[in-house]
């Protein structure tokens, strides 16, 4: 199957293909599926930085020969076991990634590449605080940053909720975390206004 122009560019920049195998799948919310994977080659042996992300290739849902690329943030990467999770936002109309995720079963394989996306650097000295802003699609990345932030540094998070159950998504405990869920607005200004 072909990866098109994106695949050519990634290959030109030296991105290697890795195979990841589904080990489990579960719904985190009515529109978010977490799929856990295992790969012998994908994770960095020394560990992953917060908000590290990868590029996944999904088959054409209409049966064509083209693969479609989407980016996702690692959840709970464990280099010792090669395991990690990815959360998929299921939406309508469903695209190639959503359709694949809704059907994924243990034993299914996915082609994954890395090019950039090595994660977020926690700098020293630490800043006086962190401000993180995003919608539910950014929730996994924001969670990894909150989990890694030093306990004494304030973290202010604004997350946009498109659905009431978005507010039930788990966010790591942090002693200096202030979390505000912001309801989506039709004019797409919810986060700006907050």
N, C-alpha and C positions, 0 to 999 in steps of 0.2 A: 504494500500500500504506500502511496505517495504522501509526502509531507508538504509539498508545494514549496513556495518561495521561502517561507519561514524555516522549513527544514534545511534548505540549501544554505541559508545564512548561518543557522546554528552549527551545521557541519563545518562551514568555512571557518568559524571561530573556535572549532575544536570541541564542541559539546559532544560528550559520549552518551550513548544509549545505555540505559539500565533497565532491567526487567524487575518489576515488583509484582508480587503475588498477593491477592486478597486473602486475609486470614479471618476477617469477620466484618460485619456491617450492622449498624444500629442507628435508629433515629434519635438525634439529639433534640429535635423539635419537629413539629409536623411538616416543616419544609427544609430541614437540614439533616442530611445523612452523614454519619461518620463511618468511614471505611478504614479499617486497619490493614496494613500491608507488611510484607517482609521482603527485603532485598539484600543480597550478599554484597553488593558493590556500591549502592547509592549513597549511603551516609558517610560523612567524614569520620575517620577513626577517632579523632580527638574531640568529637562532639559538634553540635550545631549551635549557631548563635540564635538569639531570639529573632523571630519573624523570618527565618530562612525559608526560601521558597523554591519551588521546582516547576518544571514545565511538563505537563502530562499530555499524551497523544491519545485521542479517542476516535473510534471508528465512525464512519459515516452512518448515521441511523437509517439512511435510505438505501444502504447497501453498496454505495459507490466505493471507488478505490482510494479516495482521499481520507487522510487522517486530519483531525482538528486539534489544535493546541490550546490549552488553557493553563493558567498559573495557579498554584495552590501553596499554602503555608503548611509546613510540617507541624504536627501536634505530637508531643511526647516522643521525639526521636530517641532511640536507644541504639547507639552504634555497637554495643556489645552483642545485641541479639539481631540487629538489622531491622528492627521493627519501628513503625511510625504510623501515624494516622493522618487522614486528610478529611476535612469536612466539605461536603458538596451542598451548595444552595440549590434547591429544586424550585424551579419557577415555570410559569407558563407564558409564552410557549416554551416548552422544554427544548434545550439545545443538546448537542452531542454528549456533553459531559453529564448533564442531569439525567438524560436517558440511560447512559451507561451505568451511572451510580445507582439508579433505581432497580436495575437488573443484576447488579454485581453479586456474585456468590463466592464463597471460599474456593480457592483454586484458580479463579480468573486472574489473568495477567494483564498488566498495563505497562506500556513503554513510557519511561520517564527520562528527561534530560535535565542537566544543570547548565546554566549559562547566566552568570550574575546571580543575584538572589541569595548571596551567602549570608544574609542576615544583618542584624542591627548591632552596632558596636556600643557596648556600655563603656563610656569614656571615664577616665580618671583625670582630674578630680570630678566627682559627680556634680551635675548641675543642681541648682536649688529646687528643681522639680521637673516633672514631665507632664506634657499636655498631649493626650492621644485622642484623635477624633476620627470617627469612621462609621460606616453602616455595618449591617450584619455580615456582609461579605468580608469585612476586615476584622471581624470578631476573633478568628483564630490568631491572627498576627498580633492584635492588641493583647490578647490573653498571654501570649508567650513573653511579651515585653513586660507586662505587669508582674508575671511570675519571676522574672529575672531582675527587676528593679530592686536596688538596695532597700532594706526595710526602713531606713531613716529618711529616704527621699520621698516627698509627696508626689503622688501620681493622680492626675485629674483626667478622667475619661468621659467623653461624650459619645454614646453609641446611639445610632438611629434605629428605631424599631418600626418595621413596616407592619408587624403583626403583634397582637397582645402577648402571645406566647414567646416572642423574642426576649422579653424581659426575664424569662425563666432560664435562659442560657447561662451556664456556669461561668463565673469569672473568678480567677484565683484570688485567694485571700492575700491582702497586703495591708499592713497596719496603717499606712498613710494614703490609702485609696479612697477617692471620692468619685463615685460612679453616677452619672446622670443618663437615664434613658430618654431619648428625644423622639417624639412621635413624628413619623413621616408626614410631610405636608405636600399638597398637590403642586405647589409652586417650587418644590425642591429646595426650599430655603431653610429647612428645619435646623440643620446643623449650623448654618451660618448665623441664624437668629439666636440659637442657643449660645 
